[in-house]
Amino acid sequence: MSNTQKVKVLMACSDASGAAIERALHAHVAGLAFHRVHRRKELDRALAKEEWHLAFCDLELADFTALDLVTRISDEGIDIPVVVVNGTGAKEIAIRCLMFGICQFIDNDAQYLEGLPLMVDVLLRRAGQERERRLMEKRLRESEELYVDIFDNTSDLIQCLGPDGRFLYTNRTWREVMGYSELELQSLTLLDVLHPDSTLCCQDRFRRLLQGENLSCITFKFLTKSGETIYLVGDCGSLIKDGGAISTRGIFKNVTDTVKAQEALRITEARYQALYENAPDIYTTLSPTGEILTVNRTGARLLGYDPGELIGESAAKIIHPEDQQRVFACLERQFQQPCPGEDIEYRKIRKDGSIFWVHQRATLEPGGGGPRMLVVCRDVTDRHDLEIQLAHQASHDALTNLINRREFERRLQRLLSAESDPADRHALCFLDLDQFKVINDTCGHIAGDELLRQIAALLQGQLRSRDTLARVGGDEFAVLMEHSTLNHAARLAEKLRATVGSFKFHWRSHRFSIGVSIGIVPVHAGQSMVDTLTRADMACYTAKKDGRNRIHTAKAGTE
């Protein structure tokens, strides 16, 4: 207490007792401020209004006793020393005060009051020391509560262990994660919660901690009460006293979710790699420049290479030269603006030079490290060949391998629908074999079919590459001569007639001479296809009617 601060003294005494006490103290104790109360109301107001350093009280007053004062300050936690004046009331009250811990009693006589200043000094000093002690306890309690609150509300797992490995302290997070109560941990050691995988390394670490070493970023595997594996990472240290470790402490983060996520990712990546490597298709990843970054084993094997022979090479190495421009243009579009469904088909080249057809699907891969395109190519050679075969069968005659009537009419319609050019001329010839029915009736249909095949080959050998020869009926053929005048068509028709006329068909012991009747009509853009075919058929009929093995041109003139 500072020298300038007044010592407030509450005097719950009679005037006689109060005056005697004040006289005894005035001369010897400086800085005392006395306040007298005689009634219960005055006492209540004084206790409620002020903080007192010392109180004197008679055993009995008009409407209250020393016991009332003692019980009041005890109930309200008022911390002041109380001195009771003997001889001012019933002895039973004094005994009851002793039971409440009051042990300072004085007699109201000159000899006793002479030592009162020394008693007051001692009481005030003890009261000050007691207040300091209680204040210190309060601060320690508040500090402890603060740290306990911090420890219990952190997401970290905190533990303190004794030298024998027993748990001295765990925070709430540790207990919640591990599933143990404080009571259960009293009988457990570190070994009881360690995963078997961590036992050996943890024993070594614990010895090092007891020797005073600090360990950083160490990992543990614990087993919860339910048997679940928990992954922890953190720092450990020890408390050293008198040269020895009396406890170790560890502060850990629960990284179980992270470890499990990483493990799941590793499994997923391994599965993806296995699928990638063993997929039945060709899997490659390409850079924007077309460099092969990766290729799966199956794909490399289909191409006839080892994977190392392709990585770092341009994709052009395995693409047919005629298809490279189209393929790289498609990949460039996909890099610039990915468009799902832009699939293409093209030819790849194996290491041995052989060619096969693939169906390609490209997908831009997400993630860092620069853009990469995942390209999946499936071998569609069989399907492609089948489509070509079906398309050929749909447009060609199965017996002679010439184009059939439908394909012939399609090509004729293309000429008729083209923009008209007066300088551009075309011609159409209809050919009907003479004596074909005789051979069929004499030798049978097999002989007739063989004759048709041989005649088709004869006729094909006399035509230009841009002329179209078709079988349009049983023994009927047609020739579409593009960019040809009627004069040229007539000369070619005569060549065809002469070739067939000089041909001898041999079938077993039989030899046959045959002829061909030919009708020629000009073809102009804008004409009707039905009219054009009808006129050609009529011209052929006229040639046959006029004596067979001759040519009839529907329109005379050189044109």
C-alpha positions in Angstrom: 0.0 0.0 0.0 1.4 3.4 -1.0 2.3 6.0 1.7 -0.3 8.4 0.3 -3.1 5.9 0.3 -5.4 6.1 3.3 -6.1 3.0 5.4 -9.9 2.7 5.7 -10.9 1.4 9.1 -14.6 0.3 9.7 -15.5 0.9 13.3 -18.7 -1.2 14.2 -18.3 -0.3 17.9 -19.9 1.7 20.6 -18.7 5.3 21.1 -16.6 4.2 24.1 -14.9 1.3 22.3 -14.4 3.3 19.1 -12.9 6.3 20.9 -10.4 4.2 22.9 -9.2 2.3 19.7 -8.8 5.6 17.7 -6.8 7.2 20.6 -4.6 4.1 20.7 -3.9 4.2 17.0 -3.7 7.9 16.2 -0.4 8.5 17.7 1.3 5.4 16.3 -0.2 4.5 12.9 -0.3 7.2 10.2 -2.8 7.4 7.4 -5.8 5.9 9.1 -9.3 6.9 8.1 -12.0 5.8 10.6 -15.7 5.4 9.9 -18.1 4.4 12.7 -21.4 2.6 12.4 -23.8 1.7 15.2 -26.9 0.3 13.4 -27.4 -2.6 10.9 -28.4 -0.3 8.1 -25.3 1.8 8.5 -23.2 -1.4 8.4 -24.9 -2.6 5.2 -24.4 0.7 3.5 -20.8 0.9 4.5 -20.0 -2.6 3.3 -21.8 -2.0 0.0 -20.3 1.4 -0.7 -16.6 1.1 0.3 -13.7 -1.3 0.3 -12.2 -1.6 3.8 -8.7 -2.5 4.9 -9.5 -3.3 8.5 -12.6 -3.7 10.7 -13.1 -3.4 14.5 -16.3 -4.7 16.0 -17.9 -5.1 19.4 -19.4 -8.5 20.2 -22.9 -6.9 20.4 -24.4 -3.6 19.3 -28.0 -2.3 19.2 -29.4 -4.4 16.3 -26.5 -6.6 15.1 -23.5 -8.6 16.5 -19.9 -9.3 15.5 -21.2 -12.7 14.1 -23.5 -10.8 11.7 -20.5 -8.9 10.4 -18.3 -12.0 10.1 -20.9 -14.1 8.3 -21.7 -11.2 6.0 -18.2 -10.7 4.8 -17.7 -14.4 4.5 -20.8 -14.9 2.4 -19.9 -12.0 0.1 -16.2 -12.8 -0.2 -15.1 -9.6 1.4 -11.4 -10.0 2.3 -10.6 -7.8 5.3 -9.2 -8.7 8.8 -11.7 -8.3 11.6 -10.7 -7.5 15.2 -13.3 -8.3 17.8 -13.5 -6.3 21.1 -13.8 -8.6 24.1 -16.2 -7.8 26.9 -18.7 -6.1 24.7 -21.2 -9.0 24.4 -22.0 -12.6 25.1 -19.1 -15.1 25.1 -21.1 -17.5 22.9 -20.8 -14.9 20.1 -17.0 -14.8 20.5 -16.9 -18.6 20.2 -19.0 -18.6 17.1 -16.6 -16.0 15.6 -13.7 -18.3 16.4 -15.5 -21.0 14.4 -15.6 -18.6 11.4 -11.8 -18.1 11.6 -11.7 -14.8 13.6 -8.7 -15.0 15.9 -7.9 -11.3 16.6 -9.5 -10.3 19.9 -8.6 -7.2 22.0 -9.6 -6.0 25.5 -10.7 -2.4 25.9 -8.2 -1.5 28.5 -5.2 0.8 28.4 -2.6 -2.0 28.9 -3.9 -4.1 26.0 -4.6 -1.1 23.7 -1.0 -0.1 24.1 0.1 -3.0 21.8 -2.7 -2.4 19.4 -0.6 -0.4 16.8 1.8 -3.3 16.5 -1.1 -5.7 15.9 -2.6 -3.4 13.3 0.7 -3.2 11.4 0.9 -7.0 11.4 -2.7 -7.4 10.4 -2.4 -4.9 7.5 0.9 -6.4 6.3 -0.6 -9.9 6.4 -3.8 -8.7 4.7 -1.7 -7.1 1.9 0.4 -10.3 1.5 -2.8 -12.4 1.4 -4.3 -10.1 -1.2 -1.1 -10.4 -3.3 -1.1 -14.2 -2.9 -4.7 -14.5 -3.9 -4.2 -12.1 -6.8 -1.3 -14.2 -8.0 -3.4 -17.4 -7.6 -6.1 -15.8 -9.6 -3.7 -14.8 -12.4 -2.2 -18.2 -12.5 -5.7 -19.8 -12.6 -6.7 -17.5 -15.3 -3.5 -18.1 -17.2 -3.9 -21.9 -16.8 -7.6 -21.6 -18.0 -6.5 -19.5 -20.9 -3.8 -22.0 -22.0 -6.1 -25.0 -21.4 -8.8 -23.3 -23.5 -6.2 -22.6 -26.3 -4.9 -26.2 -26.2 -8.3 -27.7 -26.1 -9.7 -25.6 -29.0 -6.7 -26.0 -31.3 -7.0 -28.4 -34.2 -3.6 -29.9 -33.3 -3.1 -33.0 -31.2 -1.0 -32.2 -28.1 0.4 -34.7 -25.7 2.8 -34.8 -22.8 4.5 -38.0 -21.7 6.4 -39.0 -18.6 9.9 -40.6 -18.9 8.1 -44.0 -18.7 5.9 -43.2 -21.6 2.7 -42.7 -19.6 0.4 -39.9 -20.6 0.6 -36.8 -18.4 -1.6 -34.6 -20.5 -3.6 -34.7 -23.7 -5.7 -32.0 -25.1 -9.3 -32.4 -26.1 -8.6 -32.7 -29.8 -6.1 -35.6 -29.1 -8.7 -37.4 -27.1 -11.5 -36.8 -29.6 -9.4 -38.1 -32.5 -8.1 -41.1 -30.6 -11.4 -41.9 -28.9 -10.1 -42.1 -25.3 -11.3 -40.3 -22.1 -8.9 -38.7 -19.6 -9.6 -41.5 -17.2 -8.8 -44.2 -19.7 -5.5 -42.5 -20.6 -4.3 -42.7 -16.9 -3.6 -46.4 -17.4 -2.1 -46.2 -21.0 1.3 -45.6 -22.4 2.5 -44.4 -25.8 3.1 -48.0 -26.9 -0.6 -48.8 -26.3 -1.7 -46.3 -29.0 1.2 -46.7 -31.5 0.6 -48.5 -34.8 2.9 -51.5 -35.1 4.6 -49.9 -38.1 5.7 -47.0 -36.0 6.8 -48.9 -32.9 10.5 -49.3 -33.6 11.2 -45.8 -35.0 9.1 -44.3 -32.1 11.1 -46.0 -29.5 14.3 -44.6 -31.0 12.8 -41.1 -31.1 11.6 -41.3 -27.5 15.1 -42.2 -26.3 16.5 -39.2 -28.2 13.9 -36.9 -26.7 14.7 -38.1 -23.2 18.3 -37.1 -24.0 17.2 -33.5 -24.7 17.0 -33.6 -28.5 14.3 -31.8 -30.3 12.7 -33.5 -33.4 11.0 -31.7 -36.2 8.5 -32.8 -38.9 8.4 -36.4 -37.7 5.6 -38.7 -38.6 3.6 -41.2 -36.6 0.9 -43.8 -37.2 -1.4 -44.2 -34.2 -4.2 -46.6 -33.6 -7.5 -45.2 -32.2 -9.5 -46.9 -29.6 -11.7 -48.4 -32.4 -8.6 -49.6 -34.3 -8.6 -47.0 -37.1 -5.1 -45.9 -38.3 -4.3 -42.2 -37.8 -1.4 -40.4 -39.6 0.3 -37.6 -37.6 3.1 -35.2 -38.4 4.6 -32.7 -36.1 7.4 -31.6 -33.7 8.5 -33.1 -30.4 10.7 -31.8 -27.5 11.4 -32.4 -23.8 11.3 -30.6 -20.5 14.7 -30.7 -18.9 15.2 -30.3 -15.1 18.4 -30.9 -13.1 20.0 -32.2 -16.3 17.4 -34.8 -17.0 14.1 -35.0 -19.0 11.1 -35.1 -16.8 8.6 -35.1 -19.7 8.3 -35.0 -23.4 5.8 -33.1 -25.5 4.5 -33.5 -29.0 2.3 -31.2 -31.1 0.9 -33.0 -34.2 -1.3 -32.3 -37.1 -3.8 -35.0 -38.2 -2.9 -35.7 -41.9 -4.9 -38.8 -42.2 -7.2 -37.4 -44.9 -4.3 -36.1 -46.9 -2.4 -39.4 -46.7 -5.5 -41.4 -47.7 -6.2 -38.9 -50.5 -2.6 -39.3 -51.7 -2.8 -43.0 -51.5 -6.0 -43.0 -53.4 -4.4 -40.8 -56.0 -1.4 -43.2 -56.3 -3.8 -46.1 -56.8 -5.8 -44.1 -59.3 -2.7 -43.1 -61.2 -1.4 -46.7 -61.2 -4.8 -47.9 -62.5 -4.8 -45.2 -65.1 -1.2 -46.0 -66.1 -2.1 -49.7 -66.4 -5.2 -48.9 -68.5 -3.2 -46.5 -70.6 -0.3 -48.9 -71.2 -2.5 -51.9 -71.9 -5.5 -50.3 -73.7 -6.1 -52.0 -77.1 -5.9 -48.7 -78.9 -3.0 -46.4 -79.7 -2.7 -43.8 -76.9 -0.3 -40.8 -77.5 0.0 -37.4 -75.9 1.2 -34.7 -78.2 2.6 -31.2 -77.8 1.2 -28.2 -79.8 4.1 -28.7 -82.2 3.1 -32.3 -82.8 5.9 -33.9 -80.8 5.1 -37.3 -79.3 5.4 -36.9 -75.5 4.1 -40.3 -74.5 2.9 -43.5 -76.2 1.4 -46.6 -74.6 3.1 -50.0 -75.1 0.2 -51.4 -77.0 0.2 -48.5 -79.4 3.9 -48.7 -80.0 3.6 -52.4 -80.6 0.8 -51.9 -83.2 3.0 -49.4 -84.9 6.0 -51.8 -84.8 8.2 -49.6 -82.5 9.5 -49.6 -79.0 8.0 -46.7 -77.0 11.4 -45.0 -76.8 11.8 -44.9 -80.5 8.7 -42.7 -80.8 8.9 -40.4 -77.8 10.4 -37.0 -78.8 9.6 -37.7 -82.5 7.1 -35.8 -84.6 3.7 -37.5 -85.1 4.3 -37.1 -88.8 6.6 -40.2 -88.5 3.5 -42.4 -88.1 1.0 -40.6 -90.3 0.6 -41.2 -94.1 2.1 -38.2 -96.0 -1.2 -37.7 -97.9 -3.1 -37.3 -94.6 -0.6 -35.3 -92.5 -1.9 -31.8 -93.5 -5.5 -32.8 -92.6 -4.5 -34.4 -89.3 -2.3 -31.5 -88.1 -5.0 -29.0 -89.1 -7.5 -30.9 -86.9 -5.1 -31.0 -83.9 -4.3 -27.3 -84.3 -8.0 -26.5 -84.1 -8.4 -28.7 -81.0 -5.5 -26.9 -79.3 -6.9 -23.5 -80.1 -10.6 -24.2 -79.4 -11.4 -27.7 -78.2 -14.5 -29.1 -79.9 -15.8 -32.5 -78.7 -16.8 -34.8 -81.4 -14.3 -33.6 -84.1 -13.1 -37.1 -84.9 -11.3 -38.0 -88.1 -10.1 -41.1 -89.9 -6.8 -41.4 -91.7 -3.9 -43.7 -92.5 -1.0 -44.5 -90.2 2.3 -46.0 -91.3 4.0 -48.8 -89.4 7.7 -49.1 -89.0 7.8 -51.7 -91.8 6.0 -49.3 -94.1 2.6 -51.0 -94.1 -0.5 -48.9 -93.9 -3.6 -49.2 -91.8 -6.6 -47.0 -91.1 -7.4 -45.4 -87.7 -10.3 -43.5 -86.2 -8.9 -40.6 -84.1 -10.4 -38.8 -81.1 -8.4 -36.0 -79.4 -8.9 -34.4 -76.0 -7.1 -31.5 -74.5 -5.6 -32.6 -71.2 -6.2 -30.3 -68.2 -3.5 -29.3 -65.7 -0.2 -27.3 -65.7 3.0 -28.0 -67.5 1.8 -26.7 -70.8 -1.0 -27.8 -73.1 -1.0 -31.5 -74.1 -3.4 -33.4 -76.4 -4.4 -37.0 -75.5 -4.9 -38.7 -78.9 -6.7 -42.1 -79.0 -6.5 -44.0 -82.3 -8.4 -47.2 -83.0 -7.6 -49.5 -85.8 -10.5 -49.4 -88.2 -8.8 -51.0 -91.2 -11.3 -54.0 -91.3 -14.3 -51.7 -91.2 -12.8 -49.3 -93.7 -12.0 -52.1 -96.1 -15.5 -53.5 -95.6 -17.0 -50.1 -96.3 -14.9 -49.9 -99.5 -16.0 -53.4 -100.4 -19.7 -52.6 -99.8 -19.4 -49.4 -101.7 -17.8 -51.2 -104.6 -20.4 -53.9 -104.5 -23.1 -51.3 -104.5 -21.7 -49.5 -107.6 -20.3 -52.5 -109.6 -21.6 -55.5 -111.4 -20.6 -58.7 -109.6 -20.0 -60.7 -112.8 -17.9 -58.3 -114.9 -16.6 -56.0 -112.1 -17.8 -53.1 -114.3 -19.8 -50.3 -112.8 -23.5 -51.2 -112.7 -26.5 -49.4 -114.1 -27.2 -47.4 -111.0 -23.7 -46.0 -110.8 -23.7 -45.4 -114.5 -26.9 -43.4 -114.3 -25.4 -41.4 -111.3 -22.4 -40.4 -113.4 -24.6 -39.5 -116.4 -26.8 -37.4 -114.3 -23.7 -35.5 -113.0 -22.9 -34.5 -116.6 -26.5 -33.6 -117.4 -26.7 -31.4 -114.3 -23.4 -29.6 -114.9 -23.4 -26.0 -115.9 -23.8 -25.7 -119.7 -20.7 -25.1 -121.7 -21.2 -25.0 -125.5 -17.6 -26.1 -126.2 -17.9 -29.1 -123.9 -19.4 -32.2 -125.6 -20.1 -35.7 -124.5 -21.4 -38.9 -126.1 -23.2 -42.0 -124.9 -23.0 -45.5 -126.6 -25.3 -48.4 -126.0 -24.0 -51.9 -126.9 -26.0 -55.0 -127.3 -24.2 -58.3 -128.1 -25.4 -60.3 -131.1 -25.8 -64.1 -130.9 -25.6 -64.1 -127.1 -28.8 -66.0 -126.7 -27.5 -68.7 -129.0 -24.5 -69.3 -126.8 -26.6 -69.3 -123.7 -29.1 -71.8 -125.2 -26.3 -74.0 -126.6 -23.8 -74.1 -123.8 -25.7 -72.8 -120.8 -25.6 -69.8 -118.5 -22.1 -70.6 -117.2 -20.8 -70.2 -120.7 -22.8 -67.0 -121.1 -21.4 -65.6 -117.9 -17.8 -66.4 -119.0 -18.5 -64.7 -122.4 -19.7 -61.5 -120.7 -16.6 -61.4 -118.5 -14.3 -61.8 -121.5 -16.2 -59.2 -123.6 -16.1 -56.7 -120.6 -12.3 -57.1 -120.5 -12.0 -56.7 -124.3 -14.1 -53.5 -124.3 -12.3 -52.0 -121.2 -9.0 -52.4 -123.0 -10.1 -50.2 -125.9 -11.3 -47.2 -123.8 -9.6 -44.0 -122.5 -9.1 -43.7 -118.8 -11.8 -41.0 -118.6 -14.4 -43.1 -120.4 -16.9 -45.1 -118.3 -17.9 -48.6 -119.3 -20.9 -50.2 -117.5 -22.9 -53.3 -117.8 -26.5 -52.0 -117.8 -28.4 -55.3 -118.6 -28.1 -59.0 -119.4 -25.9 -58.6 -122.5 -26.1 -54.9 -122.7 -23.2 -52.5 -122.1 -22.9 -48.7 -122.1 -20.0 -46.3 -122.6 -20.1 -42.7 -121.4 -17.5 -40.7 -123.3 -16.8 -37.4 -121.5 -15.4 -34.5 -123.5 -15.9 -36.3 -126.8 -17.5 -35.3 -130.1 -19.9 -37.6 -132.0 -17.2 -38.2 -134.6 -14.7 -39.4 -132.0 -17.4 -41.5 -130.4 -18.2 -43.1 -133.8 -14.5 -43.9 -134.4 -14.3 -45.5 -130.9 -17.5 -47.4 -131.5 -16.2 -48.8 -134.7 -13.0 -49.9 -132.9 -15.2 -51.6 -130.3 -17.3 -53.3 -133.0 -14.3 -54.5 -134.9 -12.7 -55.8 -131.7 -15.7 -57.8 -130.7 -16.2 -59.0 -134.3 -12.7 -60.5 -134.5 -13.1 -62.2 -131.1 -13.6 -66.0 -131.1 -15.3 -67.4 -128.0 -14.1 -70.9 -127.1 -16.2 -73.1 -124.8 -15.1 -76.7 -124.6 -15.4 -78.1 -128.1 -17.4 -75.1 -129.4 -16.2 -72.0 -131.1 -18.4 -68.9 -131.6 -18.2 -65.7 -133.5 -20.2 -62.8 -132.1 -21.0 -59.3 -133.0 -22.2 -56.1 -131.3 -24.8 -53.5 -132.3 -24.0 -50.0 -131.1 -26.2 -46.9 -130.8 -24.6 -43.5 -130.3 -26.3 -40.3 -129.0 -24.9 -36.9 -128.0 -25.1 -35.8 -124.3 -25.7 -32.2 -123.4 -26.2 -30.5 -120.0 -29.8 -29.8 -119.3 -31.2 -32.9 -121.0 -33.4 -35.4 -119.2 -31.6 -38.6 -118.2 -34.6 -40.7 -119.1 -34.8 -39.1 -122.5 -31.1 -39.5 -123.1 -31.1 -43.2 -122.1 -34.2 -43.8 -124.2 -32.7 -42.3 -127.3 -29.5 -44.3 -126.8 -31.5 -47.5 -126.4 -33.5 -46.7 -129.6 -30.3 -46.0 -131.6 -29.0 -49.4 -130.5 -32.3 -51.0 -131.5 -32.1 -49.4 -134.9 -28.5 -50.7 -135.4 -29.7 -54.2 -134.5 -32.8 -53.9 -136.7 -30.7 -52.7 -139.7 -28.8 -56.0 -139.7 -26.9 -56.3 -136.4 -23.1 -55.9 -135.9 -23.3 -52.3 -137.0 -23.4 -48.7 -135.5 -26.2 -46.2 -135.6 -25.7 -42.6 -134.6 -28.9 -40.9 -133.4 -27.9 -37.5 -134.9 -25.8 -37.3 -138.0 -23.2 -34.7 -138.5 -19.6 -34.1 -137.5 -20.4 -31.5 -134.8 
